[in-house]
Amino acid sequence: VMKGAKAKRKLTIKSLKSMAKRIKAKHLKALNRFKRMSLRAGVRELEKINAVEDGLQKFIYKNLVQKNKIKEGFFYYDITSSYFEGSSCIISKLGYSRDHRADCKQIVIALMVTQEGYPFYWKVLEGNTTDITTVDSLLNNIKSTFGIKNCTLVFDRGMVSEDNIKLI
């Protein structure tokens, strides 16, 4: 019997292979369209998604609830960063680099997933945003956007402060 990270990795690979088998031809066509897309067209598509981000997140959450994919209000929350080689991203800033690239500007990405691993909430933040400063807006957003008033929220020690504990 495999334990720990190896078991989780094996399950993840197995589930990804299973999911890949279920993808229909029309989905593959859509993915191929993105491969042929120019950078400018790709940016326009991302801008369209950004314009409907809140509605999209509500839609995803509502569907997860309807399909019983959210159990007992238990969520994981974390942030990560992604660095840039270029200089044209207006929210990229120098900050704590999880990629060990303190010389590059970056963005910070906040993500919340269900206990089963379904993502439904994300925010792209300025690159110098610290973990500890994201909890207040997260709590406000999940209350106002999804109507979540009580939940178990799991996050790492980078989010912990006296102020955040009082908020929770």
PyMOL commands that place a pseudoatom at each C-alpha (Angstrom):
pseudoatom trace, name=CA, resn=VAL, resi=1, chain=A, elem=C, hetatm=0, pos=[0.000, 0.000, 0.000]
pseudoatom trace, name=CA, resn=MET, resi=2, chain=A, elem=C, hetatm=0, pos=[1.350, 3.403, -0.967]
pseudoatom trace, name=CA, resn=LYS, resi=3, chain=A, elem=C, hetatm=0, pos=[1.234, 6.170, 1.614]
pseudoatom trace, name=CA, resn=GLY, resi=4, chain=A, elem=C, hetatm=0, pos=[1.618, 9.915, 1.636]
pseudoatom trace, name=CA, resn=ALA, resi=5, chain=A, elem=C, hetatm=0, pos=[2.545, 11.969, -1.401]
pseudoatom trace, name=CA, resn=LYS, resi=6, chain=A, elem=C, hetatm=0, pos=[3.140, 8.951, -3.679]
pseudoatom trace, name=CA, resn=ALA, resi=7, chain=A, elem=C, hetatm=0, pos=[-0.386, 7.661, -3.105]
pseudoatom trace, name=CA, resn=LYS, resi=8, chain=A, elem=C, hetatm=0, pos=[-1.864, 11.104, -3.693]
pseudoatom trace, name=CA, resn=ARG, resi=9, chain=A, elem=C, hetatm=0, pos=[0.206, 11.525, -6.849]
pseudoatom trace, name=CA, resn=LYS, resi=10, chain=A, elem=C, hetatm=0, pos=[-0.856, 8.146, -8.177]
pseudoatom trace, name=CA, resn=LEU, resi=11, chain=A, elem=C, hetatm=0, pos=[-4.508, 8.955, -7.550]
pseudoatom trace, name=CA, resn=THR, resi=12, chain=A, elem=C, hetatm=0, pos=[-4.088, 12.311, -9.230]
pseudoatom trace, name=CA, resn=ILE, resi=13, chain=A, elem=C, hetatm=0, pos=[-2.442, 10.822, -12.309]
pseudoatom trace, name=CA, resn=LYS, resi=14, chain=A, elem=C, hetatm=0, pos=[-5.105, 8.132, -12.473]
pseudoatom trace, name=CA, resn=SER, resi=15, chain=A, elem=C, hetatm=0, pos=[-7.916, 10.670, -12.168]
pseudoatom trace, name=CA, resn=LEU, resi=16, chain=A, elem=C, hetatm=0, pos=[-6.318, 12.926, -14.792]
pseudoatom trace, name=CA, resn=LYS, resi=17, chain=A, elem=C, hetatm=0, pos=[-6.029, 10.022, -17.226]
pseudoatom trace, name=CA, resn=SER, resi=18, chain=A, elem=C, hetatm=0, pos=[-9.647, 9.125, -16.560]
pseudoatom trace, name=CA, resn=MET, resi=19, chain=A, elem=C, hetatm=0, pos=[-10.732, 12.708, -17.131]
pseudoatom trace, name=CA, resn=ALA, resi=20, chain=A, elem=C, hetatm=0, pos=[-8.735, 12.905, -20.365]
pseudoatom trace, name=CA, resn=LYS, resi=21, chain=A, elem=C, hetatm=0, pos=[-10.565, 9.840, -21.704]
pseudoatom trace, name=CA, resn=ARG, resi=22, chain=A, elem=C, hetatm=0, pos=[-13.910, 11.544, -21.074]
pseudoatom trace, name=CA, resn=ILE, resi=23, chain=A, elem=C, hetatm=0, pos=[-13.070, 14.652, -23.109]
pseudoatom trace, name=CA, resn=LYS, resi=24, chain=A, elem=C, hetatm=0, pos=[-15.188, 14.758, -26.247]
pseudoatom trace, name=CA, resn=ALA, resi=25, chain=A, elem=C, hetatm=0, pos=[-13.919, 15.696, -29.723]
pseudoatom trace, name=CA, resn=LYS, resi=26, chain=A, elem=C, hetatm=0, pos=[-15.583, 19.131, -29.574]
pseudoatom trace, name=CA, resn=HIS, resi=27, chain=A, elem=C, hetatm=0, pos=[-13.507, 19.994, -26.503]
pseudoatom trace, name=CA, resn=LEU, resi=28, chain=A, elem=C, hetatm=0, pos=[-10.316, 18.970, -28.272]
pseudoatom trace, name=CA, resn=LYS, resi=29, chain=A, elem=C, hetatm=0, pos=[-11.263, 21.195, -31.204]
pseudoatom trace, name=CA, resn=ALA, resi=30, chain=A, elem=C, hetatm=0, pos=[-11.640, 24.140, -28.824]
pseudoatom trace, name=CA, resn=LEU, resi=31, chain=A, elem=C, hetatm=0, pos=[-8.221, 23.425, -27.303]
pseudoatom trace, name=CA, resn=ASN, resi=32, chain=A, elem=C, hetatm=0, pos=[-6.647, 23.257, -30.756]
pseudoatom trace, name=CA, resn=ARG, resi=33, chain=A, elem=C, hetatm=0, pos=[-8.185, 26.639, -31.560]
pseudoatom trace, name=CA, resn=PHE, resi=34, chain=A, elem=C, hetatm=0, pos=[-6.293, 28.116, -28.615]
pseudoatom trace, name=CA, resn=LYS, resi=35, chain=A, elem=C, hetatm=0, pos=[-3.028, 26.594, -29.861]
pseudoatom trace, name=CA, resn=ARG, resi=36, chain=A, elem=C, hetatm=0, pos=[-3.434, 28.487, -33.166]
pseudoatom trace, name=CA, resn=MET, resi=37, chain=A, elem=C, hetatm=0, pos=[-4.522, 31.716, -31.454]
pseudoatom trace, name=CA, resn=SER, resi=38, chain=A, elem=C, hetatm=0, pos=[-2.281, 34.749, -31.643]
pseudoatom trace, name=CA, resn=LEU, resi=39, chain=A, elem=C, hetatm=0, pos=[-1.058, 36.385, -28.463]
pseudoatom trace, name=CA, resn=ARG, resi=40, chain=A, elem=C, hetatm=0, pos=[-3.314, 39.382, -29.068]
pseudoatom trace, name=CA, resn=ALA, resi=41, chain=A, elem=C, hetatm=0, pos=[-6.374, 37.147, -29.579]
pseudoatom trace, name=CA, resn=GLY, resi=42, chain=A, elem=C, hetatm=0, pos=[-5.463, 35.187, -26.443]
pseudoatom trace, name=CA, resn=VAL, resi=43, chain=A, elem=C, hetatm=0, pos=[-5.277, 38.378, -24.398]
pseudoatom trace, name=CA, resn=ARG, resi=44, chain=A, elem=C, hetatm=0, pos=[-8.697, 39.454, -25.732]
pseudoatom trace, name=CA, resn=GLU, resi=45, chain=A, elem=C, hetatm=0, pos=[-10.171, 36.104, -24.652]
pseudoatom trace, name=CA, resn=LEU, resi=46, chain=A, elem=C, hetatm=0, pos=[-8.672, 36.465, -21.177]
pseudoatom trace, name=CA, resn=GLU, resi=47, chain=A, elem=C, hetatm=0, pos=[-10.112, 39.989, -20.957]
pseudoatom trace, name=CA, resn=LYS, resi=48, chain=A, elem=C, hetatm=0, pos=[-13.566, 38.561, -21.749]
pseudoatom trace, name=CA, resn=ILE, resi=49, chain=A, elem=C, hetatm=0, pos=[-13.186, 36.016, -18.963]
pseudoatom trace, name=CA, resn=ASN, resi=50, chain=A, elem=C, hetatm=0, pos=[-11.977, 38.714, -16.582]
pseudoatom trace, name=CA, resn=ALA, resi=51, chain=A, elem=C, hetatm=0, pos=[-15.043, 40.840, -17.374]
pseudoatom trace, name=CA, resn=VAL, resi=52, chain=A, elem=C, hetatm=0, pos=[-17.377, 38.040, -16.245]
pseudoatom trace, name=CA, resn=GLU, resi=53, chain=A, elem=C, hetatm=0, pos=[-15.172, 36.617, -13.468]
pseudoatom trace, name=CA, resn=ASP, resi=54, chain=A, elem=C, hetatm=0, pos=[-17.627, 37.142, -10.579]
pseudoatom trace, name=CA, resn=GLY, resi=55, chain=A, elem=C, hetatm=0, pos=[-20.534, 35.700, -12.545]
pseudoatom trace, name=CA, resn=LEU, resi=56, chain=A, elem=C, hetatm=0, pos=[-18.415, 32.767, -13.662]
pseudoatom trace, name=CA, resn=GLN, resi=57, chain=A, elem=C, hetatm=0, pos=[-17.387, 32.011, -10.086]
pseudoatom trace, name=CA, resn=LYS, resi=58, chain=A, elem=C, hetatm=0, pos=[-21.037, 32.183, -8.926]
pseudoatom trace, name=CA, resn=PHE, resi=59, chain=A, elem=C, hetatm=0, pos=[-22.025, 29.863, -11.779]
pseudoatom trace, name=CA, resn=ILE, resi=60, chain=A, elem=C, hetatm=0, pos=[-19.317, 27.326, -10.869]
pseudoatom trace, name=CA, resn=TYR, resi=61, chain=A, elem=C, hetatm=0, pos=[-20.216, 27.439, -7.168]
pseudoatom trace, name=CA, resn=LYS, resi=62, chain=A, elem=C, hetatm=0, pos=[-23.955, 27.076, -7.865]
pseudoatom trace, name=CA, resn=ASN, resi=63, chain=A, elem=C, hetatm=0, pos=[-23.314, 24.053, -10.077]
pseudoatom trace, name=CA, resn=LEU, resi=64, chain=A, elem=C, hetatm=0, pos=[-21.069, 22.440, -7.480]
pseudoatom trace, name=CA, resn=VAL, resi=65, chain=A, elem=C, hetatm=0, pos=[-23.808, 22.897, -4.878]
pseudoatom trace, name=CA, resn=GLN, resi=66, chain=A, elem=C, hetatm=0, pos=[-26.472, 21.475, -7.223]
pseudoatom trace, name=CA, resn=LYS, resi=67, chain=A, elem=C, hetatm=0, pos=[-24.308, 18.452, -7.988]
pseudoatom trace, name=CA, resn=ASN, resi=68, chain=A, elem=C, hetatm=0, pos=[-23.527, 17.876, -4.280]
pseudoatom trace, name=CA, resn=LYS, resi=69, chain=A, elem=C, hetatm=0, pos=[-19.813, 18.485, -4.857]
pseudoatom trace, name=CA, resn=ILE, resi=70, chain=A, elem=C, hetatm=0, pos=[-19.536, 20.795, -1.846]
pseudoatom trace, name=CA, resn=LYS, resi=71, chain=A, elem=C, hetatm=0, pos=[-19.665, 18.887, 1.398]
pseudoatom trace, name=CA, resn=GLU, resi=72, chain=A, elem=C, hetatm=0, pos=[-20.054, 20.468, 4.827]
pseudoatom trace, name=CA, resn=GLY, resi=73, chain=A, elem=C, hetatm=0, pos=[-18.654, 23.880, 3.850]
pseudoatom trace, name=CA, resn=PHE, resi=74, chain=A, elem=C, hetatm=0, pos=[-15.033, 22.721, 4.007]
pseudoatom trace, name=CA, resn=PHE, resi=75, chain=A, elem=C, hetatm=0, pos=[-12.589, 24.691, 1.821]
pseudoatom trace, name=CA, resn=TYR, resi=76, chain=A, elem=C, hetatm=0, pos=[-8.875, 25.021, 1.179]
pseudoatom trace, name=CA, resn=TYR, resi=77, chain=A, elem=C, hetatm=0, pos=[-7.378, 28.449, 0.459]
pseudoatom trace, name=CA, resn=ASP, resi=78, chain=A, elem=C, hetatm=0, pos=[-3.876, 29.378, -0.612]
pseudoatom trace, name=CA, resn=ILE, resi=79, chain=A, elem=C, hetatm=0, pos=[-1.987, 31.853, -2.726]
pseudoatom trace, name=CA, resn=THR, resi=80, chain=A, elem=C, hetatm=0, pos=[0.912, 31.441, -5.102]
pseudoatom trace, name=CA, resn=SER, resi=81, chain=A, elem=C, hetatm=0, pos=[2.918, 33.670, -7.387]
pseudoatom trace, name=CA, resn=SER, resi=82, chain=A, elem=C, hetatm=0, pos=[4.008, 33.598, -10.990]
pseudoatom trace, name=CA, resn=TYR, resi=83, chain=A, elem=C, hetatm=0, pos=[6.909, 35.676, -12.259]
pseudoatom trace, name=CA, resn=PHE, resi=84, chain=A, elem=C, hetatm=0, pos=[7.286, 37.559, -15.547]
pseudoatom trace, name=CA, resn=GLU, resi=85, chain=A, elem=C, hetatm=0, pos=[10.274, 38.004, -17.797]
pseudoatom trace, name=CA, resn=GLY, resi=86, chain=A, elem=C, hetatm=0, pos=[8.627, 40.996, -19.516]
pseudoatom trace, name=CA, resn=SER, resi=87, chain=A, elem=C, hetatm=0, pos=[7.432, 44.312, -18.173]
pseudoatom trace, name=CA, resn=SER, resi=88, chain=A, elem=C, hetatm=0, pos=[3.962, 44.936, -19.618]
pseudoatom trace, name=CA, resn=CYS, resi=89, chain=A, elem=C, hetatm=0, pos=[1.742, 43.479, -16.876]
pseudoatom trace, name=CA, resn=ILE, resi=90, chain=A, elem=C, hetatm=0, pos=[0.307, 46.435, -14.968]
pseudoatom trace, name=CA, resn=ILE, resi=91, chain=A, elem=C, hetatm=0, pos=[-0.251, 44.516, -11.718]
pseudoatom trace, name=CA, resn=SER, resi=92, chain=A, elem=C, hetatm=0, pos=[3.120, 42.793, -11.662]
pseudoatom trace, name=CA, resn=LYS, resi=93, chain=A, elem=C, hetatm=0, pos=[5.326, 43.969, -8.833]
pseudoatom trace, name=CA, resn=LEU, resi=94, chain=A, elem=C, hetatm=0, pos=[8.440, 42.835, -7.031]
pseudoatom trace, name=CA, resn=GLY, resi=95, chain=A, elem=C, hetatm=0, pos=[7.459, 40.758, -4.014]
pseudoatom trace, name=CA, resn=TYR, resi=96, chain=A, elem=C, hetatm=0, pos=[8.119, 37.538, -2.117]
pseudoatom trace, name=CA, resn=SER, resi=97, chain=A, elem=C, hetatm=0, pos=[8.965, 35.057, -4.882]
pseudoatom trace, name=CA, resn=ARG, resi=98, chain=A, elem=C, hetatm=0, pos=[7.867, 31.482, -4.312]
pseudoatom trace, name=CA, resn=ASP, resi=99, chain=A, elem=C, hetatm=0, pos=[9.783, 30.701, -7.534]
pseudoatom trace, name=CA, resn=HIS, resi=100, chain=A, elem=C, hetatm=0, pos=[13.025, 32.047, -6.040]
pseudoatom trace, name=CA, resn=ARG, resi=101, chain=A, elem=C, hetatm=0, pos=[13.116, 34.800, -8.672]
pseudoatom trace, name=CA, resn=ALA, resi=102, chain=A, elem=C, hetatm=0, pos=[13.330, 37.936, -6.555]
pseudoatom trace, name=CA, resn=ASP, resi=103, chain=A, elem=C, hetatm=0, pos=[14.783, 39.720, -9.588]
pseudoatom trace, name=CA, resn=CYS, resi=104, chain=A, elem=C, hetatm=0, pos=[11.515, 39.430, -11.568]
pseudoatom trace, name=CA, resn=LYS, resi=105, chain=A, elem=C, hetatm=0, pos=[8.162, 41.121, -11.219]
pseudoatom trace, name=CA, resn=GLN, resi=106, chain=A, elem=C, hetatm=0, pos=[5.281, 38.788, -10.448]
pseudoatom trace, name=CA, resn=ILE, resi=107, chain=A, elem=C, hetatm=0, pos=[1.554, 38.452, -9.859]
pseudoatom trace, name=CA, resn=VAL, resi=108, chain=A, elem=C, hetatm=0, pos=[-0.086, 36.710, -6.918]
pseudoatom trace, name=CA, resn=ILE, resi=109, chain=A, elem=C, hetatm=0, pos=[-2.917, 34.228, -7.464]
pseudoatom trace, name=CA, resn=ALA, resi=110, chain=A, elem=C, hetatm=0, pos=[-5.371, 33.370, -4.694]
pseudoatom trace, name=CA, resn=LEU, resi=111, chain=A, elem=C, hetatm=0, pos=[-7.347, 30.141, -5.056]
pseudoatom trace, name=CA, resn=MET, resi=112, chain=A, elem=C, hetatm=0, pos=[-10.048, 28.449, -3.005]
pseudoatom trace, name=CA, resn=VAL, resi=113, chain=A, elem=C, hetatm=0, pos=[-11.127, 24.865, -3.671]
pseudoatom trace, name=CA, resn=THR, resi=114, chain=A, elem=C, hetatm=0, pos=[-13.657, 22.471, -2.198]
pseudoatom trace, name=CA, resn=GLN, resi=115, chain=A, elem=C, hetatm=0, pos=[-12.663, 19.511, -0.057]
pseudoatom trace, name=CA, resn=GLU, resi=116, chain=A, elem=C, hetatm=0, pos=[-12.852, 17.413, -3.221]
pseudoatom trace, name=CA, resn=GLY, resi=117, chain=A, elem=C, hetatm=0, pos=[-10.483, 19.770, -5.060]
pseudoatom trace, name=CA, resn=TYR, resi=118, chain=A, elem=C, hetatm=0, pos=[-12.939, 21.706, -7.240]
pseudoatom trace, name=CA, resn=PRO, resi=119, chain=A, elem=C, hetatm=0, pos=[-11.789, 25.317, -7.711]
pseudoatom trace, name=CA, resn=PHE, resi=120, chain=A, elem=C, hetatm=0, pos=[-14.507, 27.961, -7.584]
pseudoatom trace, name=CA, resn=TYR, resi=121, chain=A, elem=C, hetatm=0, pos=[-12.916, 31.170, -6.306]
pseudoatom trace, name=CA, resn=TRP, resi=122, chain=A, elem=C, hetatm=0, pos=[-9.796, 32.902, -7.541]
pseudoatom trace, name=CA, resn=LYS, resi=123, chain=A, elem=C, hetatm=0, pos=[-8.301, 36.365, -7.583]
pseudoatom trace, name=CA, resn=VAL, resi=124, chain=A, elem=C, hetatm=0, pos=[-5.294, 37.696, -9.432]
pseudoatom trace, name=CA, resn=LEU, resi=125, chain=A, elem=C, hetatm=0, pos=[-3.541, 40.222, -7.218]
pseudoatom trace, name=CA, resn=GLU, resi=126, chain=A, elem=C, hetatm=0, pos=[-0.631, 42.597, -7.372]
pseudoatom trace, name=CA, resn=GLY, resi=127, chain=A, elem=C, hetatm=0, pos=[2.737, 40.904, -7.106]
pseudoatom trace, name=CA, resn=ASN, resi=128, chain=A, elem=C, hetatm=0, pos=[3.637, 42.423, -3.755]
pseudoatom trace, name=CA, resn=THR, resi=129, chain=A, elem=C, hetatm=0, pos=[0.467, 41.165, -2.006]
pseudoatom trace, name=CA, resn=THR, resi=130, chain=A, elem=C, hetatm=0, pos=[1.288, 39.192, 1.138]
pseudoatom trace, name=CA, resn=ASP, resi=131, chain=A, elem=C, hetatm=0, pos=[-0.616, 36.095, 2.285]
pseudoatom trace, name=CA, resn=ILE, resi=132, chain=A, elem=C, hetatm=0, pos=[-1.758, 37.647, 5.534]
pseudoatom trace, name=CA, resn=THR, resi=133, chain=A, elem=C, hetatm=0, pos=[-3.469, 40.604, 3.810]
pseudoatom trace, name=CA, resn=THR, resi=134, chain=A, elem=C, hetatm=0, pos=[-5.760, 38.440, 1.638]
pseudoatom trace, name=CA, resn=VAL, resi=135, chain=A, elem=C, hetatm=0, pos=[-7.895, 36.845, 4.358]
pseudoatom trace, name=CA, resn=ASP, resi=136, chain=A, elem=C, hetatm=0, pos=[-10.134, 39.859, 5.083]
pseudoatom trace, name=CA, resn=SER, resi=137, chain=A, elem=C, hetatm=0, pos=[-11.144, 40.326, 1.428]
pseudoatom trace, name=CA, resn=LEU, resi=138, chain=A, elem=C, hetatm=0, pos=[-11.536, 36.553, 1.001]
pseudoatom trace, name=CA, resn=LEU, resi=139, chain=A, elem=C, hetatm=0, pos=[-14.014, 36.371, 3.884]
pseudoatom trace, name=CA, resn=ASN, resi=140, chain=A, elem=C, hetatm=0, pos=[-15.960, 39.366, 2.566]
pseudoatom trace, name=CA, resn=ASN, resi=141, chain=A, elem=C, hetatm=0, pos=[-16.027, 37.929, -0.956]
pseudoatom trace, name=CA, resn=ILE, resi=142, chain=A, elem=C, hetatm=0, pos=[-17.215, 34.450, -0.012]
pseudoatom trace, name=CA, resn=LYS, resi=143, chain=A, elem=C, hetatm=0, pos=[-19.974, 35.939, 2.145]
pseudoatom trace, name=CA, resn=SER, resi=144, chain=A, elem=C, hetatm=0, pos=[-21.197, 38.431, -0.449]
pseudoatom trace, name=CA, resn=THR, resi=145, chain=A, elem=C, hetatm=0, pos=[-20.621, 36.386, -3.607]
pseudoatom trace, name=CA, resn=PHE, resi=146, chain=A, elem=C, hetatm=0, pos=[-21.557, 32.877, -2.500]
pseudoatom trace, name=CA, resn=GLY, resi=147, chain=A, elem=C, hetatm=0, pos=[-23.593, 33.482, 0.658]
pseudoatom trace, name=CA, resn=ILE, resi=148, chain=A, elem=C, hetatm=0, pos=[-21.190, 31.362, 2.712]
pseudoatom trace, name=CA, resn=LYS, resi=149, chain=A, elem=C, hetatm=0, pos=[-21.604, 32.424, 6.324]
pseudoatom trace, name=CA, resn=ASN, resi=150, chain=A, elem=C, hetatm=0, pos=[-20.162, 29.416, 8.158]
pseudoatom trace, name=CA, resn=CYS, resi=151, chain=A, elem=C, hetatm=0, pos=[-17.425, 27.144, 6.892]
pseudoatom trace, name=CA, resn=THR, resi=152, chain=A, elem=C, hetatm=0, pos=[-14.214, 25.414, 7.791]
pseudoatom trace, name=CA, resn=LEU, resi=153, chain=A, elem=C, hetatm=0, pos=[-11.383, 27.182, 6.037]
pseudoatom trace, name=CA, resn=VAL, resi=154, chain=A, elem=C, hetatm=0, pos=[-7.979, 25.507, 5.817]
pseudoatom trace, name=CA, resn=PHE, resi=155, chain=A, elem=C, hetatm=0, pos=[-4.949, 27.621, 5.017]
pseudoatom trace, name=CA, resn=ASP, resi=156, chain=A, elem=C, hetatm=0, pos=[-1.273, 27.750, 5.874]
pseudoatom trace, name=CA, resn=ARG, resi=157, chain=A, elem=C, hetatm=0, pos=[0.480, 29.672, 8.610]
pseudoatom trace, name=CA, resn=GLY, resi=158, chain=A, elem=C, hetatm=0, pos=[1.234, 32.560, 6.254]
pseudoatom trace, name=CA, resn=MET, resi=159, chain=A, elem=C, hetatm=0, pos=[-2.400, 33.633, 6.683]
pseudoatom trace, name=CA, resn=VAL, resi=160, chain=A, elem=C, hetatm=0, pos=[-2.415, 33.575, 10.472]
pseudoatom trace, name=CA, resn=SER, resi=161, chain=A, elem=C, hetatm=0, pos=[-2.471, 36.802, 12.490]
pseudoatom trace, name=CA, resn=GLU, resi=162, chain=A, elem=C, hetatm=0, pos=[-4.385, 38.056, 15.513]
pseudoatom trace, name=CA, resn=ASP, resi=163, chain=A, elem=C, hetatm=0, pos=[-6.523, 40.258, 13.276]
pseudoatom trace, name=CA, resn=ASN, resi=164, chain=A, elem=C, hetatm=0, pos=[-7.341, 37.360, 10.903]
pseudoatom trace, name=CA, resn=ILE, resi=165, chain=A, elem=C, hetatm=0, pos=[-8.220, 35.056, 13.810]
pseudoatom trace, name=CA, resn=LYS, resi=166, chain=A, elem=C, hetatm=0, pos=[-10.635, 37.703, 15.124]
pseudoatom trace, name=CA, resn=LEU, resi=167, chain=A, elem=C, hetatm=0, pos=[-12.186, 38.030, 11.653]
pseudoatom trace, name=CA, resn=ILE, resi=168, chain=A, elem=C, hetatm=0, pos=[-12.725, 34.309, 11.386]
for i in range(1, 168): cmd.bond("trace and resi %d" % i, "trace and resi %d" % (i + 1))
show_as sticks, trace
zoom trace
